[in-house]
Amino acid sequence: MDYRNIMVAVDNSDYSTHGIDIGIEIAQAFQGSLTGVHVFAAKLHDWRFRQMEGGLPEQYRFESELEKQRETHNSLITKGLQVITDSYLDAAGARCNNAGMTLIRKSLEGKNYKALADDINESKYDMVILGAYGLGVVKESLLGSVCDRVVRRVNNDLFIIKNTTRTVKAGRILVGIDGSPESYGALQIAIGFSKNLGIAIEAVSAYDPYFHYSAFNSISKVLSEEAGRIFRFSQQEQLHQEIIDDGLGKIYKAHLEVAKGIAIEMGVQLTTTLLAGKPYDAILKHIQQVNPDLLILGKVGIHKDDGLDIGSNTENLLRLAPCNIILTSRRFVPSVEAVAEQTVSWTKEAEERMKRVPSFVQSMARMAILRHAQSKGHTVITSSLIDEAMKQMMSPGNKEA
């Protein structure tokens, strides 16, 4: 993980100012550069002034006077907004100079969130730092509109400033793991930060064993006796209680073990915590207990579908978590062996089948079967699954033999 080209959005708010300091910290750790970007909206102000002309006092209703006011307004707004932009970037540059760095300056004209998103998508920033709120923050704010809109429109790594007192160096990271490539991508960022900034990592995974109880209680209120028999309600409920809920816990514990193995391979130690409950709520409660400096999450999770801009658990934590947050769309896929070691088991019949495979191709055959099982979402290898995998990998002549 290498952050050589970092951008910070500048608007002179407390969140933006702290974002500059965070950017300096990360840029120095990764020997990178920092670009400060401010957006001003001269055209928007000009449009609004024209809309307000109808409310001007009587003495301004003469065309000559109206034209004079338009020229004055255009001159003041265009020059004034550029002066403000320069002043904001001057202040950011001074913080960089004090840290022995030079700020790369960039001023943009347009609608703030759109200009930022367009610049981010066109530029090759490794990381973008945004304040969760701007100058318009009020007590009830959960997330500023600019931050909310930019998050949905870009795929860069985003460092969202939600806490203006916590730094990154020598702090503590919480990284969410759900088995998705994006969550393992978040882990890669955490490992990079740990190596370069001396941060301790805790990987957390949350699953919900209580949802099915609520669902079955709801279903039981509407099912007739006949519908209950067709649905086999009592057997379904027992299946979830005895197998599925416990199975979920084992799956998410396995995700954490895979994460631990990845970290060890990369020379980093981490702690793991398995949480039970609605994922975002369980993680939020854990954050309130352990008070991390930084939360790192994949923008989407294991249940994503095509076109989804941000997952529901990530969105809720972005709004509700009190700590700084990194959101990423990076994907990292652990090796088949690493995942299989923690998540896959073989039935006795399948193991017997594998004993009959010639020893010189047994490793290759096992790998092909594991890949096939993972592609189908299976965690138990059965004889029928072996047959499916063999059909895919063998030529017609070999199949006959």
The 8 nearest C-alpha neighbors of each residue, nearest first, counted from 0:
[[1, 191, 188, 187, 2, 190, 192, 189],
 [0, 2, 3, 29, 191, 125, 31, 188],
 [3, 1, 125, 29, 4, 31, 126, 5],
 [31, 2, 4, 32, 1, 29, 30, 5],
 [5, 3, 124, 32, 125, 31, 2, 33],
 [6, 4, 33, 126, 124, 125, 127, 32],
 [5, 7, 34, 127, 33, 35, 128, 126],
 [6, 8, 128, 35, 127, 34, 129, 9],
 [7, 9, 36, 129, 35, 37, 128, 15],
 [8, 10, 37, 15, 36, 11, 35, 7],
 [9, 11, 12, 15, 37, 87, 8, 133],
 [12, 10, 15, 87, 9, 16, 13, 134],
 [13, 11, 15, 134, 14, 10, 133, 16],
 [12, 14, 16, 15, 17, 11, 163, 133],
 [15, 13, 130, 17, 12, 16, 163, 160],
 [14, 16, 18, 12, 130, 9, 17, 13],
 [17, 15, 13, 19, 18, 14, 11, 12],
 [16, 18, 20, 14, 19, 15, 163, 13],
 [17, 19, 15, 21, 16, 20, 22, 14],
 [18, 20, 22, 16, 17, 21, 23, 7],
 [21, 19, 23, 17, 22, 18, 24, 16],
 [20, 22, 18, 24, 23, 19, 17, 25],
 [23, 21, 19, 25, 20, 24, 26, 18],
 [22, 24, 20, 26, 21, 25, 27, 19],
 [23, 25, 21, 22, 27, 26, 20, 28],
 [24, 26, 28, 22, 27, 23, 29, 21],
 [27, 25, 31, 23, 29, 28, 30, 24],
 [26, 28, 30, 24, 25, 29, 23, 31],
 [27, 29, 25, 26, 30, 195, 24, 196],
 [28, 30, 26, 31, 27, 2, 3, 25],
 [31, 29, 27, 26, 28, 3, 32, 2],
 [3, 30, 32, 26, 29, 4, 27, 2],
 [31, 33, 4, 26, 3, 5, 34, 30],
 [32, 34, 5, 6, 102, 103, 4, 26],
 [35, 33, 103, 6, 102, 104, 5, 7],
 [34, 36, 7, 104, 6, 8, 105, 103],
 [37, 35, 105, 8, 9, 106, 7, 104],
 [36, 38, 106, 9, 8, 107, 84, 10],
 [37, 39, 107, 108, 111, 106, 109, 40],
 [38, 40, 108, 41, 109, 107, 80, 37],
 [41, 39, 109, 43, 108, 42, 110, 44],
 [40, 42, 44, 43, 77, 39, 45, 76],
 [43, 41, 45, 44, 40, 46, 109, 108],
 [42, 44, 46, 40, 45, 41, 47, 110],
 [45, 43, 47, 41, 46, 42, 48, 40],
 [44, 46, 42, 48, 43, 47, 41, 49],
 [47, 45, 43, 49, 44, 48, 42, 50],
 [46, 48, 50, 44, 49, 45, 43, 51],
 [49, 47, 51, 45, 50, 46, 44, 52],
 [50, 48, 52, 46, 51, 47, 45, 53],
 [51, 49, 47, 48, 52, 46, 53, 54],
 [52, 50, 48, 53, 49, 54, 47, 55],
 [53, 51, 49, 54, 55, 50, 48, 65],
 [52, 54, 51, 55, 50, 49, 56, 60],
 [53, 55, 52, 51, 56, 50, 57, 59],
 [54, 56, 52, 53, 59, 57, 51, 60],
 [57, 55, 58, 59, 54, 60, 53, 52],
 [56, 58, 59, 60, 55, 61, 54, 53],
 [59, 57, 60, 56, 61, 64, 55, 65],
 [58, 60, 57, 61, 64, 65, 56, 55],
 [61, 59, 57, 58, 62, 65, 64, 56],
 [62, 60, 64, 59, 63, 65, 58, 57],
 [61, 63, 65, 64, 66, 60, 59, 67],
 [64, 62, 66, 65, 61, 67, 60, 59],
 [65, 63, 67, 61, 62, 66, 59, 68],
 [64, 66, 62, 68, 67, 63, 59, 61],
 [67, 65, 69, 63, 68, 64, 62, 70],
 [66, 68, 64, 70, 65, 69, 71, 63],
 [69, 67, 71, 65, 66, 70, 72, 64],
 [68, 70, 66, 72, 67, 71, 73, 65],
 [71, 69, 73, 67, 72, 68, 74, 66],
 [72, 70, 68, 74, 69, 73, 75, 67],
 [71, 73, 69, 75, 70, 74, 76, 68],
 [74, 72, 70, 76, 71, 75, 77, 69],
 [73, 75, 71, 72, 77, 76, 78, 70],
 [76, 74, 72, 79, 78, 73, 77, 71],
 [75, 77, 79, 73, 78, 74, 80, 72],
 [78, 76, 74, 80, 79, 75, 41, 73],
 [79, 77, 81, 75, 80, 76, 74, 82],
 [80, 78, 76, 82, 75, 81, 77, 83],
 [79, 81, 83, 82, 77, 78, 76, 84],
 [80, 82, 84, 78, 83, 79, 85, 77],
 [83, 81, 79, 85, 80, 84, 86, 78],
 [84, 82, 86, 80, 81, 85, 87, 79],
 [85, 83, 81, 87, 86, 82, 80, 37],
 [84, 86, 82, 88, 83, 87, 89, 81],
 [85, 87, 89, 83, 84, 88, 82, 90],
 [88, 86, 84, 90, 89, 85, 11, 83],
 [87, 89, 91, 85, 90, 86, 92, 84],
 [90, 88, 86, 92, 87, 91, 85, 93],
 [91, 89, 93, 87, 88, 92, 86, 94],
 [90, 92, 88, 94, 93, 89, 87, 95],
 [93, 91, 89, 95, 102, 90, 94, 88],
 [92, 94, 96, 90, 95, 91, 89, 97],
 [95, 93, 97, 91, 92, 96, 98, 90],
 [94, 96, 100, 92, 98, 93, 97, 101],
 [95, 97, 99, 93, 100, 98, 94, 101],
 [98, 96, 94, 95, 99, 93, 100, 92],
 [97, 99, 95, 96, 100, 94, 23, 93],
 [100, 98, 96, 97, 95, 101, 94, 27],
 [101, 99, 95, 96, 98, 102, 97, 23],
 [102, 100, 95, 96, 103, 92, 99, 33],
 [103, 101, 92, 33, 34, 104, 95, 100],
 [102, 104, 34, 35, 33, 101, 105, 32],
 [105, 103, 35, 34, 102, 36, 88, 106],
 [104, 106, 36, 35, 107, 37, 103, 34],
 [107, 105, 37, 36, 38, 104, 84, 108],
 [108, 106, 38, 37, 39, 109, 105, 114],
 [109, 107, 39, 40, 38, 41, 106, 114],
 [110, 108, 40, 114, 111, 39, 107, 38],
 [109, 111, 113, 114, 112, 40, 108, 43],
 [110, 112, 114, 38, 113, 109, 115, 145],
 [111, 113, 145, 115, 114, 149, 110, 116],
 [114, 112, 116, 115, 110, 111, 117, 109],
 [115, 113, 117, 111, 116, 112, 109, 110],
 [114, 116, 118, 112, 113, 117, 119, 111],
 [115, 117, 113, 119, 118, 114, 149, 112],
 [118, 116, 114, 120, 115, 119, 113, 121],
 [117, 119, 121, 115, 116, 120, 122, 114],
 [120, 118, 116, 122, 121, 117, 115, 124],
 [121, 119, 117, 118, 122, 116, 153, 123],
 [120, 122, 118, 119, 117, 123, 116, 124],
 [123, 121, 119, 120, 124, 118, 117, 125],
 [122, 124, 125, 121, 119, 4, 120, 126],
 [125, 123, 4, 126, 5, 122, 6, 127],
 [126, 124, 4, 2, 5, 123, 3, 156],
 [125, 127, 5, 156, 124, 157, 155, 6],
 [126, 128, 6, 157, 7, 5, 158, 156],
 [129, 127, 7, 158, 157, 159, 6, 18],
 [130, 128, 159, 8, 160, 7, 131, 158],
 [129, 131, 160, 14, 132, 15, 159, 133],
 [130, 132, 160, 161, 146, 159, 143, 142],
 [133, 131, 143, 130, 136, 142, 14, 146],
 [134, 132, 135, 12, 136, 130, 143, 14],
 [133, 135, 12, 136, 132, 10, 11, 13],
 [136, 134, 133, 137, 132, 143, 12, 140],
 [135, 137, 134, 132, 133, 140, 138, 143],
 [138, 136, 140, 139, 135, 134, 132, 141],
 [137, 139, 140, 136, 141, 135, 142, 132],
 [138, 140, 137, 141, 136, 142, 143, 135],
 [141, 139, 137, 142, 138, 136, 143, 132],
 [142, 140, 318, 139, 319, 143, 132, 131],
 [143, 141, 140, 318, 131, 132, 144, 147],
 [142, 144, 132, 146, 145, 131, 147, 133],
 [143, 145, 147, 146, 148, 142, 132, 112],
 [146, 144, 112, 148, 147, 143, 149, 111],
 [145, 147, 149, 143, 144, 148, 131, 150],
 [148, 146, 144, 150, 145, 149, 143, 142],
 [147, 149, 145, 151, 150, 146, 144, 112],
 [150, 148, 152, 146, 151, 116, 147, 112],
 [151, 149, 147, 148, 152, 153, 146, 157],
 [150, 152, 149, 148, 308, 153, 147, 309],
 [151, 153, 149, 150, 116, 148, 154, 308],
 [154, 152, 155, 150, 151, 116, 149, 120],
 [153, 155, 328, 156, 152, 327, 150, 120],
 [156, 154, 153, 157, 126, 327, 125, 328],
 [155, 157, 327, 126, 326, 127, 154, 158],
 [158, 156, 127, 326, 325, 128, 126, 155],
 [157, 159, 325, 128, 324, 127, 129, 160],
 [160, 158, 129, 324, 131, 130, 323, 128],
 [161, 159, 130, 323, 131, 162, 14, 129],
 [162, 160, 323, 131, 322, 159, 321, 163],
 [161, 163, 322, 323, 164, 160, 165, 321],
 [162, 164, 17, 14, 165, 161, 13, 160],
 [163, 165, 162, 166, 17, 161, 14, 292],
 [166, 164, 163, 292, 162, 167, 323, 322],
 [167, 165, 168, 21, 164, 292, 170, 20],
 [168, 166, 170, 169, 292, 165, 21, 293],
 [167, 169, 196, 170, 166, 197, 198, 24],
 [170, 168, 198, 197, 196, 167, 171, 199],
 [171, 169, 198, 168, 167, 292, 199, 172],
 [170, 172, 199, 291, 292, 198, 200, 293],
 [173, 171, 200, 293, 294, 291, 199, 292],
 [172, 174, 294, 201, 202, 200, 293, 295],
 [175, 173, 295, 202, 294, 296, 203, 201],
 [174, 176, 203, 296, 204, 202, 182, 295],
 [177, 175, 182, 204, 178, 203, 174, 202],
 [178, 176, 179, 204, 182, 301, 254, 251],
 [177, 179, 254, 176, 301, 182, 180, 183],
 [178, 180, 301, 182, 181, 177, 300, 183],
 [181, 179, 330, 331, 183, 332, 182, 184],
 [182, 180, 330, 297, 184, 179, 183, 329],
 [183, 181, 297, 185, 176, 184, 179, 180],
 [182, 184, 186, 180, 185, 331, 181, 187],
 [183, 185, 330, 181, 331, 329, 187, 182],
 [186, 184, 182, 188, 183, 187, 296, 297],
 [185, 187, 183, 189, 184, 188, 190, 174],
 [188, 186, 184, 190, 185, 189, 191, 183],
 [189, 187, 191, 185, 186, 190, 0, 192],
 [188, 190, 186, 192, 191, 187, 193, 185],
 [189, 191, 193, 187, 188, 192, 186, 194],
 [192, 190, 188, 194, 0, 193, 189, 195],
 [193, 191, 189, 195, 196, 190, 194, 188],
 [194, 192, 198, 197, 190, 191, 196, 195],
 [193, 195, 191, 192, 197, 196, 190, 198],
 [196, 194, 192, 193, 28, 197, 191, 29],
 [195, 197, 168, 192, 193, 198, 194, 169],
 [198, 196, 193, 169, 194, 195, 168, 199],
 [197, 199, 193, 169, 170, 171, 196, 168],
 [198, 200, 171, 172, 193, 170, 197, 201],
 [201, 199, 172, 269, 173, 171, 198, 202],
 [200, 202, 270, 173, 269, 271, 172, 174],
 [203, 201, 271, 174, 173, 175, 270, 272],
 [204, 202, 272, 175, 271, 273, 176, 174],
 [203, 205, 273, 176, 177, 175, 274, 251],
 [204, 206, 274, 278, 275, 273, 281, 203],
 [207, 205, 275, 278, 276, 208, 274, 248],
 [206, 208, 276, 277, 209, 275, 210, 278],
 [209, 207, 244, 210, 206, 276, 275, 211],
 [208, 210, 212, 207, 211, 213, 276, 277],
 [211, 209, 213, 212, 208, 207, 214, 277],
 [210, 212, 214, 213, 209, 215, 208, 239],
 [213, 211, 215, 214, 210, 209, 216, 208],
 [214, 212, 216, 210, 211, 215, 217, 209],
 [213, 215, 211, 217, 212, 216, 218, 210],
 [216, 214, 218, 212, 217, 213, 219, 211],
 [215, 217, 213, 219, 214, 218, 212, 220],
 [218, 216, 214, 215, 219, 220, 213, 221],
 [217, 219, 215, 220, 216, 221, 214, 222],
 [220, 218, 216, 222, 217, 221, 215, 227],
 [221, 219, 218, 217, 222, 216, 223, 215],
 [220, 222, 218, 219, 223, 217, 226, 216],
 [223, 221, 219, 226, 227, 220, 218, 224],
 [222, 224, 226, 225, 227, 221, 219, 220],
 [223, 225, 227, 226, 228, 222, 229, 221],
 [224, 226, 228, 227, 223, 229, 222, 230],
 [227, 225, 223, 229, 228, 224, 222, 230],
 [228, 226, 224, 230, 232, 225, 229, 231],
 [227, 229, 231, 225, 226, 230, 224, 232],
 [230, 228, 226, 231, 227, 225, 232, 224],
 [229, 231, 227, 232, 228, 226, 235, 225],
 [232, 230, 228, 229, 234, 227, 233, 235],
 [231, 233, 235, 227, 230, 234, 236, 228],
 [232, 234, 236, 235, 231, 237, 227, 228],
 [235, 233, 237, 236, 232, 231, 238, 239],
 [236, 234, 238, 232, 233, 237, 231, 239],
 [235, 237, 233, 239, 238, 234, 232, 240],
 [236, 238, 240, 234, 239, 235, 241, 233],
 [239, 237, 235, 236, 241, 240, 242, 234],
 [240, 238, 243, 236, 237, 242, 241, 244],
 [239, 241, 237, 238, 244, 242, 236, 243],
 [242, 240, 238, 239, 237, 243, 245, 244],
 [243, 241, 239, 245, 238, 246, 244, 240],
 [242, 244, 239, 246, 245, 247, 240, 241],
 [245, 243, 208, 247, 246, 239, 242, 240],
 [246, 244, 248, 247, 243, 242, 249, 241],
 [247, 245, 243, 249, 244, 248, 242, 250],
 [246, 248, 250, 244, 249, 245, 243, 251],
 [247, 249, 245, 246, 251, 250, 252, 244],
 [248, 250, 252, 246, 247, 251, 253, 245],
 [251, 249, 247, 253, 248, 252, 246, 254],
 [250, 252, 254, 253, 248, 249, 204, 247],
 [251, 253, 249, 255, 254, 250, 248, 273],
 [252, 254, 256, 250, 341, 251, 255, 342],
 [255, 253, 251, 257, 178, 252, 256, 258],
 [256, 254, 258, 252, 253, 257, 259, 271],
 [255, 257, 253, 259, 258, 254, 260, 252],
 [256, 258, 260, 254, 255, 259, 338, 253],
 [259, 257, 255, 261, 256, 260, 262, 254],
 [258, 260, 256, 262, 257, 261, 255, 263],
 [259, 261, 257, 263, 258, 262, 256, 264],
 [262, 260, 258, 264, 259, 263, 257, 265],
 [263, 261, 267, 265, 259, 264, 260, 268],
 [262, 264, 266, 260, 267, 265, 261, 268],
 [265, 263, 261, 262, 266, 260, 267, 259],
 [266, 264, 262, 263, 267, 261, 190, 260],
 [265, 267, 263, 264, 262, 268, 194, 190],
 [268, 266, 262, 263, 265, 269, 190, 193],
 [269, 267, 263, 262, 266, 270, 259, 200],
 [270, 268, 200, 201, 259, 267, 271, 202],
 [269, 271, 201, 202, 200, 272, 268, 259],
 [270, 272, 202, 201, 203, 255, 269, 273],
 [273, 271, 203, 274, 202, 204, 270, 201],
 [272, 274, 204, 203, 205, 252, 271, 275],
 [273, 275, 205, 204, 281, 272, 206, 276],
 [276, 274, 206, 205, 207, 281, 208, 273],
 [277, 275, 207, 281, 278, 206, 208, 274],
 [276, 278, 207, 280, 281, 279, 206, 275],
 [279, 277, 205, 281, 280, 276, 206, 282],
 [280, 278, 312, 282, 281, 277, 283, 316],
 [279, 281, 283, 277, 278, 282, 284, 276],
 [280, 282, 278, 284, 276, 283, 279, 277],
 [281, 283, 285, 279, 284, 280, 278, 286],
 [284, 282, 280, 286, 285, 281, 279, 320],
 [285, 283, 287, 281, 286, 282, 280, 288],
 [284, 286, 282, 288, 287, 283, 289, 281],
 [287, 285, 283, 290, 288, 289, 284, 282],
 [286, 288, 284, 285, 290, 289, 283, 321],
 [289, 287, 285, 286, 290, 284, 283, 291],
 [288, 290, 286, 291, 287, 285, 284, 173],
 [289, 291, 286, 287, 288, 292, 322, 285],
 [292, 290, 171, 293, 289, 172, 173, 286],
 [293, 291, 171, 170, 322, 165, 172, 323],
 [292, 294, 172, 323, 291, 324, 322, 173],
 [293, 295, 324, 173, 174, 172, 325, 323],
 [296, 294, 325, 174, 324, 185, 326, 173],
 [297, 295, 326, 175, 185, 174, 298, 182],
 [296, 298, 181, 182, 327, 299, 326, 185],
 [299, 297, 309, 327, 326, 328, 310, 313],
 [300, 298, 310, 309, 297, 303, 181, 313],
 [301, 299, 302, 303, 179, 310, 297, 181],
 [300, 302, 179, 303, 177, 178, 299, 180],
 [303, 301, 300, 304, 299, 310, 179, 177],
 [304, 302, 300, 301, 299, 307, 305, 310],
 [303, 305, 307, 306, 302, 299, 301, 300],
 [306, 304, 307, 303, 308, 302, 299, 309],
 [305, 307, 308, 304, 303, 309, 299, 151],
 [308, 306, 305, 309, 304, 303, 310, 299],
 [309, 307, 151, 306, 310, 299, 298, 152],
 [310, 308, 298, 299, 307, 314, 311, 151],
 [311, 309, 299, 313, 312, 314, 298, 300],
 [310, 312, 314, 313, 315, 309, 299, 279],
 [313, 311, 279, 315, 314, 310, 316, 278],
 [312, 314, 316, 310, 311, 315, 317, 298],
 [315, 313, 317, 311, 312, 316, 310, 309],
 [314, 316, 312, 318, 317, 313, 319, 311],
 [315, 317, 319, 320, 313, 318, 314, 279],
 [318, 316, 314, 315, 319, 313, 320, 324],
 [317, 319, 141, 315, 316, 142, 320, 314],
 [318, 320, 316, 317, 315, 321, 141, 283],
 [319, 321, 316, 322, 317, 283, 318, 286],
 [322, 320, 161, 319, 162, 323, 286, 287],
 [323, 321, 162, 320, 161, 293, 292, 324],
 [322, 324, 161, 293, 160, 162, 159, 294],
 [325, 323, 294, 159, 293, 295, 158, 322],
 [324, 326, 158, 295, 157, 159, 294, 296],
 [327, 325, 296, 157, 298, 297, 156, 295],
 [326, 328, 156, 297, 329, 298, 185, 296],
 [327, 329, 298, 154, 181, 297, 330, 156],
 [330, 328, 184, 327, 181, 331, 185, 297],
 [331, 329, 181, 180, 184, 328, 332, 183],
 [330, 332, 184, 180, 183, 333, 181, 329],
 [331, 333, 180, 334, 330, 183, 184, 179],
 [334, 332, 331, 337, 335, 338, 261, 183],
 [333, 335, 337, 336, 338, 332, 339, 261],
 [334, 336, 338, 337, 339, 333, 370, 369],
 [335, 337, 339, 334, 338, 340, 366, 369],
 [338, 336, 334, 340, 335, 339, 257, 333],
 [337, 339, 335, 340, 336, 341, 342, 257],
 [340, 338, 343, 336, 342, 341, 337, 335],
 [339, 341, 337, 338, 336, 342, 343, 344],
 [342, 340, 253, 339, 338, 343, 257, 256],
 [341, 343, 339, 253, 340, 338, 378, 250],
 [344, 342, 378, 339, 379, 341, 340, 345],
 [343, 345, 379, 380, 378, 346, 342, 339],
 [346, 344, 380, 379, 349, 350, 347, 381],
 [345, 347, 349, 348, 381, 380, 350, 344],
 [346, 348, 350, 349, 351, 345, 381, 352],
 [347, 349, 351, 346, 350, 352, 382, 381],
 [348, 350, 382, 352, 346, 381, 351, 347],
 [349, 351, 347, 353, 352, 348, 345, 346],
 [352, 350, 348, 354, 349, 353, 347, 355],
 [353, 351, 349, 350, 354, 355, 348, 356],
 [352, 354, 350, 356, 355, 351, 349, 361],
 [355, 353, 351, 352, 356, 350, 357, 358],
 [354, 356, 353, 352, 357, 351, 358, 361],
 [355, 357, 353, 354, 361, 358, 360, 352],
 [358, 356, 359, 360, 361, 355, 354, 353],
 [357, 359, 361, 360, 356, 362, 354, 355],
 [358, 360, 357, 361, 362, 363, 356, 364],
 [361, 359, 363, 358, 362, 357, 364, 356],
 [360, 362, 358, 364, 363, 356, 359, 357],
 [363, 361, 365, 364, 360, 366, 359, 358],
 [362, 364, 366, 360, 361, 365, 367, 359],
 [363, 365, 361, 367, 366, 362, 360, 368],
 [366, 364, 368, 362, 367, 363, 361, 369],
 [365, 367, 369, 363, 364, 368, 370, 362],
 [368, 366, 364, 370, 365, 369, 371, 363],
 [367, 369, 371, 365, 366, 388, 370, 372],
 [370, 368, 372, 366, 371, 367, 365, 373],
 [371, 369, 373, 367, 372, 368, 374, 366],
 [370, 372, 368, 374, 369, 373, 388, 367],
 [373, 371, 377, 369, 375, 370, 374, 368],
 [374, 372, 376, 370, 375, 371, 377, 369],
 [373, 375, 371, 372, 376, 370, 377, 369],
 [376, 374, 372, 373, 377, 371, 370, 378],
 [375, 377, 373, 374, 372, 378, 371, 379],
 [378, 376, 372, 375, 379, 373, 380, 374],
 [377, 379, 343, 342, 344, 380, 376, 372],
 [380, 378, 344, 345, 343, 377, 381, 346],
 [381, 379, 345, 384, 346, 344, 349, 378],
 [380, 382, 384, 349, 383, 346, 379, 385],
 [383, 381, 349, 385, 384, 386, 348, 380],
 [382, 384, 386, 385, 381, 387, 380, 349],
 [383, 385, 387, 381, 386, 382, 380, 388],
 [386, 384, 382, 388, 383, 387, 389, 368],
 [385, 387, 383, 389, 384, 388, 390, 382],
 [388, 386, 384, 390, 385, 389, 383, 391],
 [389, 387, 385, 391, 368, 390, 386, 371],
 [388, 390, 386, 392, 391, 387, 393, 385],
 [391, 389, 387, 388, 393, 392, 386, 398],
 [390, 392, 388, 389, 393, 387, 394, 386],
 [391, 393, 389, 390, 388, 394, 367, 364],
 [394, 392, 390, 389, 397, 391, 398, 395],
 [393, 395, 397, 396, 398, 392, 390, 391],
 [396, 394, 398, 397, 399, 393, 390, 400],
 [397, 395, 399, 398, 394, 400, 393, 390],
 [398, 396, 400, 394, 399, 395, 393, 390],
 [397, 399, 395, 396, 400, 393, 394, 390],
 [400, 398, 396, 397, 395, 394, 393, 390],
 [399, 397, 398, 396, 395, 394, 393, 389]]
